[in-house]
Each structure stands twice: as structure tokens, then as C-alpha cells.
Amino acid sequence: MSDLLTERTAARPNPRQEEAAKARAASPGRDRAVAVARGAAGLVALALVWELAPRIGLVDAYSIPPLHVVLQEWWSMVLDGELWRHVSASLQRSVIGFALAIVIAIPLGAAIAWYRPVREFFTPSLELFRNTAALAILPVFILLLGLGETSKIAIVLYACFFPILLSTIAGVSSVDPQLLRSARVLGLSPVATFRKVAFPAAVPTIFTGIRISGAAAILVLIAAEMIGADAGLGFLINYAQFNFLIPKMYAAILTTSLIGVAVNYGLVALERRFSRWRAL
């Protein structure tokens, strides 16, 4: 069985040898297929445990219903439109807050990393706020903005802002100095150097922060919706729990997990699209 130590210390061929091996391979996608099969087996095992544990009495069937009961409730909510009403409300809030965080954090992070006066001006304030948990200041947002949509979008914006900002600062700051020297030798202006060299090189690091923020946008919003909302997955989870609609509660939790997975894979695909030059 392969372990991390073996994977990290095994002798590896150079890139040219790897390309030759791929060309000779009878089935280039075999390793990927095996990895997908193992992942699917893990999910099937988890589903079997969830289904069988309540049936054989390992857990209380009322507190944790069998999986098929949860799926039946999930499908019922899909058919009557209840699930989509809550999902659309949560997605709308998350997307707006997430998009605003990207639009604000990336330019600000790039300016902080690229210009020393900007970095010295913003660093103390950013250090103060980035160490304050988003949910800790949720009451402040509610007090200032009320229980409406604005406060929920604001808390998502706050939670997503700092991972994107910090990853942008790290990505631009860690650009290979040799690339910057080459740009100067070629006579590029500072703005052109940033646009054609520094920012493209920082994109993979920036996307790390974007992926973290994509998960945070869902998680923080669910908590905010539990406090004051009349629609959304957080509201649905809270409502189902207080009214002892346990299968409905688990169906909403499962939906939240699926959305999180879909968001992560979507951002990974987008990252590959914008970072194709790294494979060259």
C-alpha cells in the first residue's frame, strides 16, 4: 500500500522521461480512473454506514435517520420547489458577497504588495481586522444594517475578503525576481511589468485564497441565516431542527455539502483554465 513517505521519497523521472513514459503507456488515464474508483468506493462506504447504522441500532434512528429516508425527503422538497426556494436565496447572497470580495480584495492586495507606501498605510488596520472572526462581528453588521439582505451579504463579503487579499499579497510578493529583472531588461514599465509578468505569475496563489473564500461564503452565510432570515439553507436547517423535522434538517445539510463540493470543483476548473501557461 502506498503511503505519503513512499510517494514523497520515491525516485522520479525527469520531465522528458515522464513524457516518454506517457507516450508508451497503453492507458494514460488508468491512474486517474483508479483514483476516481477509490474515491467512489469511499463515498459508497460512507453511504452504507449511514444507511445501516440506524437500522441495526448503532445510533438512534430518530436522531440520525437512515440515508434513504433523508433522500426521500430531499426529493420531496425538490418536487414541491421548497428546496430551490431556499437554495436560490442562499446562492444569491453568497454570490454577491463573494463577487464583491473578489472585486475589492484583488486590486487592493495587488496594490499593497506592489507599492510600499500603500503597504505601510494599510498593514496595521488589516492586521487588526483579519484576526477578528467574521461571526464575532455579525452582531455589529445586524446592528448597523438590520436583519435584511444587506447584513448577510456584508458578512459574506467580510469572511471572503481576507483570504483573497492575503493570497493576492503573497502571490504578487513572491514572484520570481528573475522574471522581474528580465522585464526590466526588456524595457517594460512598472505597470506593464505588473500586468504581463507579476499578476499572471501570482494567479495560482490568488486562486488558493479564492477557493478558501468559496467555502467560507457558504459556511458563514449558513450561520448568518440561522439568526435572522425567512429563507435560505441556514434558515431551513434551523427551522427543521426546532420543529423536529429531522429528515428535512439532514436533507438541507446534505444540500449545503453538495453545493460546497460543486463550488470547490468549479473553482479548481477555473484555476486550471487561467493557469494553463504553467504546464508549458
N, C-alpha and C positions, 0 to 999 in steps of 0.2 A: 504493500500500500504506500502510495506517495505521501510524503509529509512535507512541511514547509522547509525544514532543513535540507532535505534532498533536493527540493525544487530550486532553492536559492544557491546551493553549492555545487550543483551538477555542472560538468563541463558543457559549454555551449559552443556551437559552431559560429564562425563569423557570418556577417550578413550575406556574403556571396555563397557560402556553403549552405546557408538556410534556403536561399532562393533555388539552388540546385536541387536540394532535397525536396522542396515543394514541387519542382518540375517533374521529379522522378516518382513522386508519390502517386499511388493508384487512386487514392481517395483523399483529396486535400481537406474535405470537410469532416473527416472521420472524428478528429479530436473534438471538434465543436459539437458534433452530434452526440458523442459520448457525454460531454459536459451537460448538454441540454437534457439528455435522458436521466442523468443522475439528479439534476435539479427537479425534473418532473417526478421522479421516484420519491424525493423528499417531500414534495407537496402532497402526493398521494398518501404517504405515510402519515403526515400531519392530519389529513382529512379522515383517515381511518381511525386515528386516535380520538379525534373529536367526535366521530360518529359512535364509536364503540364504548368509550369511557363512560358516558351517561347510561348506556344500555345495560352494562354489566355492573353498574353500581360503584364504579371507582370515584365518581363525582356525583353531586346532586343533580338529577335530571331537570329540576326546576331552575336552578341557578345557571347551569350550562346545558341547554337543550342539545339533543343530537343535531348533527350538521344538516340532515335532511329537513328537519323542522325549520331551521333558520333559513335554508334555501327556499323552502315553500313560502315563508313569509316574505322573503326578498322578492320572489317572483310575483307574489300578490301585490306588493307595493309598486312593482314595475307596471303591472297591468292596469292598475287604477290611477296611475300618474302621480301618486303621492311621493314616491322616491325621487322622480325627476324634479318635482317642485322644490324639494329640499336640496338636491344636488345642484340645481341651477343657481339657487340663491347663494350657496357656499362658493361655487366656482366663480360667480360674478365678483364677489367680494375679494376672493383670493387673487384672481387675475388682475384686477385693478390695482390692488396694493402691491402685488409682485411686479407689475409693469412699471409702476411709479418708482419703486425701489431701484429697478434697473436703470431707468432714465436718469435718476438723480445720483445714484451711487457710483456708476462707472465714470462719468465725466469728473465728478469730484475726486474720486480715488486716483484717477489719472493725473489730475492737476496737483494733488498732494504729493504724488510720487515724482512728478516731473519738475516741479518748481519748489525750490527750498523755502522761499518766503510763505507760500501757501501752506506747506507742511508745518512750518513753525507756528503759523497762526491757528490752524485747526487742531493740531495734535492734542493739546491739553483738554479741550472740550470733548473731542471724540473719545479719548481715553475714559473720561467720566461717564459718558452715556453708554459706551459699548459694554461696560461692566454692570449695567443696570438691566435686569431681566425684563423682557417685554411684558410679561404678565404682572410684574411688580408695579408697573406704571399704568396698567389697564384702568384702574380707578381714576387716574388723572385724566385719561382720554375721555372716559364716560362723564366725568365732572365738567370738562371743557366742551365736549362735542355732543353730549347726550347719548341716549341709548339707540340712536338710529344707525343708518348705514355708515355715516362718516367715521364714527369712533371705531367700527370694526375694520374698515379699510385702513384707518390710521395705524391700528395695532399691527396689522399685517405688514404695512409699509415699514414700520419701525423694526419688526422682527427680521424682515428680509434685507433691510438696508445694510447692516453692519457686516454680515458675511460677504456680500458682494463688494462693499467698499474695501474691506481688508484684503480680499483676494485680488482686487484690482491694484491696490498699492503694492502688494507682494509681487504680483506678476510684472508690473512695469519696473519696479525697483531691481528685480533680479534678471533683467535682460542681459545677455552675454555682452560684456564690454567690448569684445572683439567686433561684434556686429555694429556697435555704436561708432567705433573707430573707423570701420570700413565705410560707414555712411558719411562720416566727416571727410574722409579722404576723397570720396566721390563728390563732395561739394554740396551735399544735401543741407538744407536749412534745418534748424531745430524742429520746426513744425512738420516739415516733410519727413525728418528722421523719426519723429514720433508716429506719424501716420503710416509710414511704409515699413518701419523696422520694429520700433518698440511695442506698439499696440498689437500688431499681429503675433509677435513672439509671446505676448502676455495673455493671449486669448485662452489657451488651455487652463492656465491658473485662474483666470476670471471665471471660467465655466465651473470650476470647482466650487467657488462661492455661490454661483447661480444655482447649482444643484442642491447645495445645502439650504439655500433660501427657498427653493421649490418645496422641499419637505416642510420647512418652518411655516410657509404660507398656509398650509393645510392644518398643521398641528395647533398653531396659535389661534387660528380662526375658530377651530372647533371649541377651544376653551372659552373664547370670547362669546360665541353663540350660546353657550350654556348659561351665561349670566343675563343677557338681555337680548332676546330675538324671538320672532314668531315664525321663523322659517330657517332652514339650514340644517346640516347634518348634526352639528353640535346641539341645536335645539331638539332635534328628533331623538338623539341619544338620551338627553336629559328627560324629555317628556316620557319616553318609553320606560325609563327606569323608575320614575316617580309613579307611574301608573301600572307598574308591574307587567308591562308588555315585553317580557324578556326576549322572545324570538325577534321582535321588531328592533329591540336595542342592539342585539348582535348583528342583525342584518345591516343596520346603519354603520356599526363599527367595521364590518367586513367591507362595506362600500367605501368607507374612508380609506381603508388599507389599499384597496384596488386602485383608487384614484391616486394615492401616493406612489404606488408602483408605476402606474402609467405615466405620471409626471416625470418620475426619475428616468425611465427609459426614453421618454420623448426628449428630455434634455441631453441625455447621452448621445442620441442620434443627431441632435442639433450640434453638439460639440464636435462630433466626427465630421459633420458637414463643413464646419468652419475651420477645422484643424487638419484638413486633408493634406496640406502642404508639408506637415511633419513627417509623412510617410515617404516623401520624395528623397 
